[in-house]
Amino acid sequence: MPAFRNPVLPGCYPDASICRVGEDFYLVTSSFTYFPGLPLFHSRDLVRWRQLTHVLDRPGLLALEGLDVSDGVWAPTIRHHDGTFYVVSTLAVNRQGSLTFVVTASDPAGPWSDPVPLEAEGIDPSLFFDDDGRCWLTACRDAVQGGPGELWMRELDLERLKLVGPTHVLWQGAVRGAWVEAPHLYKRNGVYHLIAAEGGTESNHSVTAARSGTVTGPYVTDPRSPLLTHRHRGPGEPIHNVGHADLVDTPVGEWWAVTLGVRPIAGTHTLGREVFLVPVTWTAHGPVFAPETGAVRLSERLPSIASAQPDVATTVPPDRPHSGSDGDTAVPGGRPHSGPDGDTAAPTGRADFGGLEWNSLRGPVGDRVRPTADGSGLDLDLAPDPLSSTGVPAFLGRRQQHVRFGARTRISFAAARPSEEAGLAVFQHQDHHATLALTVDGDGQAQAVLTVREAGTSTRRASVPVSTGEVLLAVDGDEAGYTFRVKDLTAAQWISLATIERSFFSTERAGGFVGVYLGLYATGNGHASDGRARVHWFEYQPEPGTAG
């Protein structure tokens, strides 16, 4: 049977929401404090996704400075009605919903409107358009009584983009004592089906449901809940933390769900929460997720619409491209090709560090990180903000999307003092990351230094002197760890500085809700500087033949 390989979006793309317009599918995910925010993707077959834009693509739309990496923009929902696309989401501060907003567009590729604040408590807003044209916003909040959480609803006036009328408390979940969140509402054969998530976003995550004959309730728990979970499956299960589902139908009448999950190794994961595609059927009792197995699978049958597409292979390669404006898995510029291991030549093609796979932290960095004048590389002006700050450091990164990968860069930088550094970052959290950077010691000797930061403390793990201010820096990852290497341009061989165990970069160890980013940075570590680093090229490659 023709099959595809899950996840359909690997790497840190949590809380996916999906809608269909004709033969086109659109999907958005959380972005936390990464900028631009809310990546938006398009597909014709539910399997291959191409990023179109970011919904929040302009400076000043939301205040992200000062926030923890795992705060920021949470759990969006995308819907389409009467020629207009709507995205609702929440700005979270200190793990609490601070601002719920809606943005609109006539074209999903943009431009999108500025955020319009809504008078809404809590997190995880969603929109439902009923047959009579009325629009309802649902979200989750602390329970007024009972609890601990509840789903509530209020009407959204589409002309004024304002919530109106009374608030209706819908449901407190199927598992009493567990927080209920991620509500999405669907109507089928006159019955309103409320799909939610319970058990937290870790190992007890699950999809639960309730139903009602009227949109405002009361809603009665579907006794089959949870409808989808891996909480009961053993540690050898390749996919864990399954939940937060959104459903969509296809033009030929099939139903599918996007849900998040993680792929742990020995109990820890580094890629973050990813997007998995799950078949759905309907019965008189409601939706049935993964009807053949009751589980999310790494290999799943293709949707019939994908089978009908002439340009879709019968089995989708495991390392097919997923992100970037042109769908390339490789980073802008491709691989360097001169020499047996491509060490020194510039990559073929022109580097494009403006591709949609690239993000900064908490705001735009165009005043400090920009293409070189000839377009061949990237210049980074040193920012006072270090990666350990909650400001806007001079950082540009992309998601790690494969467990086995290689990332390398050629960089030129002459530090004026030991506080100045520029190089390669493996970034999980502002207080949990590693850097391999060019700097100088107290005597002015140029060095490549590997520094690890955990729980607010930075530790120098290894260093090596370099003869010039231009080197190759590399990090290679696999199931065991991340190996950091440096190559002086005057030397014949790479020098391995250290291997950091893979679990160090895991969400389980660092906390929070995000996966690893790989990128470039430059900082004066709290000091103003007129220093500048030049990145000649940067590449990211999965190990050939691996499935992530």
Order of alpha helices (4+ residues) and beta strands (2+ residues): beta-beta-beta-beta-beta-beta-beta-beta-beta-beta-beta-beta-beta-beta-beta-beta-beta-beta-beta-beta-beta-beta-beta-beta-alpha-beta-beta-beta-beta-beta-beta-beta-beta-beta-beta-beta-beta-alpha-beta-beta
